């Protein structure tokens, strides 16, 4: 899965490098989650916590037995 981010004011989607490498706070950005081929949006634009919550749910069910 690919996590992308952009400024809330708009702009291009960029690959998320991690909390420590972005300028400012995660509250200044919106996030989305795509499949590995970047052809399908798994989680639409939202805040960091909502997108990461869904990311963890997907990972849990993917590796569950």
DAQUIMO-V420925 format. One record per pair of residues at least 12 apart in sequence whose ideal C-beta (glycine too) atoms are under 7 Angstrom apart, sorted by the first residue. I is the first residue (numbers start at 0). J is the second residue. Records with the same first field share a line. If there is no record, write none. Layout:
I = J ; J
This chain:
0 = 32 ; 33 ; 34 ; 35 ; 41 ; 54 ; 57
1 = 14 ; 33 ; 35 ; 37
2 = 15 ; 30 ; 32
3 = 15 ; 30 ; 31 ; 33
4 = 28 ; 29 ; 30
5 = 28 ; 29
6 = 27 ; 28
7 = 27 ; 28 ; 29
12 = 31
15 = 30
25 = 47
29 = 44 ; 45 ; 46
30 = 45 ; 47 ; 50
31 = 43 ; 44 ; 50
32 = 50 ; 53 ; 54
41 = 57
